[in-house]
Amino acid sequence: MKMAELTKKQKKVMDEIFEGDEDENTVLDNNSVARRTYNVWLTEDAWVQEFDRRVEESRRRTQIIIAKFQPSAAIKLVELTNCDKEQTARQACLDIIQMPRIIEHGNIINPAESLQISEETSDKIVELLAKDARKKRSKKSGDS
């Protein structure tokens, strides 16, 4: 049994929703599609399957982009631990601590919000990292 396909108009609307810059209502207006008609489309198997396929494709593209830039993001975070601004250094430390869990689960979250450590622990981590950074700098200065 062959599955029903999208009409040309449905395909055009779907393309504009996923590939254009306009919001859903604007796309419908631009294509003279009544909300009632669109609501019917939302219940049709062909529409639902194509919509789900495109959402999954978008997620996959997002994961690829994130995977490509994770190494450079990690390097940047490590560099930020030496930042003169204490809050920036602290946030970088917290992000680095949380990074393995984010990578493991493939989640895109704000690590600082999900990390459950006290301000005191955070301060100690920053202090230890700052001491380590100072030692590395003095070694480099001494080597010159």
N, C-alpha and C positions, 0 to 999 in steps of 0.2 A: 504494500500500500504506500503510495507516494504522498509525502507530506506537502501540505499547501505551502506555497511560496508567498513572499511579500509582493504586493502590487508595486508598480513603478513609483506611485506617490508615497506609499509606505516606506519604500527603500530610500527615496529622496529625503523624507522627513527623518528617518533613522540616521542617515548619513549626516544631515545637518545637526542633529542633536549631539552626535558623538564627535564630529569633526569641525563643526563651526564654533563661532564665538558667542552665539546668541543663546539665551535661555530657552527652555522648553516651550513656554507660552508664545514667545516671539517667533519661534520656528513654526508653530502651529498657525499663527496669524499670517506669517509670510507665505504659507502654503495653502491658505484658505481651508484649513481643517478645523471643523467645529470640535469643541471640547467633548461633546457627546460621542462623536465619531472616534476621536482619539481614545476615549474610555473603552469603547468596543474593541479597538485594536489591542489595548492592554490585556484583554482576556483571550486573544487568539493565540493558539499554539505557535504559529510561525513567528509572530511578533515577539512573544516571550522567549522563544529559543534564540532568535537572532539577538535580542537585547542581552540575554544572559551570556551569549558567546562574546559579544563585544565588551561587556563589563569584564569578563575573565581575561580577554586579550589585553585590556587596559591595565588590569592588575599585573599581568605577566610583564608588560613593558615597564611598569613602575618598578617591579622587583629587579629587572635587569639593570635599570638605571642606578638603583641603589647599590646593587652588587658591584657595579663598575666603579663607583665612587667611594665605597667603604674604605679602601686602603688609604686614599688621600685624605679622607675625613679623619681617619684614625691618626695619621701623621700630624694633621693640623691640631687635633685635640692635644696631642702630646706637646706640641710647640706652645699651645696656650697655657699649659701648666706652669710655664716660666713667665707668664705675663705679669707686668708690674701691678696691674689692677687685681686686687685680691679676689674680688667677686668673680671675675672672669676666670682666674686660675682655679678657684674653688669649683665653679660650674664644670670646667673642663675635667677636673679630677673626678667629679661625680659621674660625668658622662662616660669616662673611661672605665670606671668601676662597673657601670651598668652595661657597657657595650657587649660583653660575651652573651648575656641573657637576651639582648635584643637580637643579636645575630642568630643565636640558636633558635629562637621562636619566630624569626622573620617579622617581628612586629615593628611598626613605626609608631613610637610613643615618645613622650617627653621623659627621658630617664630621670630627671630630677624629681618629677612629680611621683614616680613610682618607687623611688629609692627611699627606704625607711631607715634612715640613720639620723642620729641627733646632730644638732649644730656643733656640739663639742667634738664628736667623732669626725665630722666634716673638717673642722678647724685643725684637728690633729693630722689628718691626711694631707691637707694643704701644707701644713708646717713641715711635715716629713718630706714632701715632694720639693718644697722650697729649699730645704737644707741640701737635699740631693742635687738640685740644680746649682746651688752655690758651690758645692764641692766640684761639680763638673766644670763650672766656669773658672774656679781657681786653678784647677789642673790645666785647663787650656791656657790660662794666663801664664802659668809657671812654665809651660812647654814652649812658649813663644820666645 
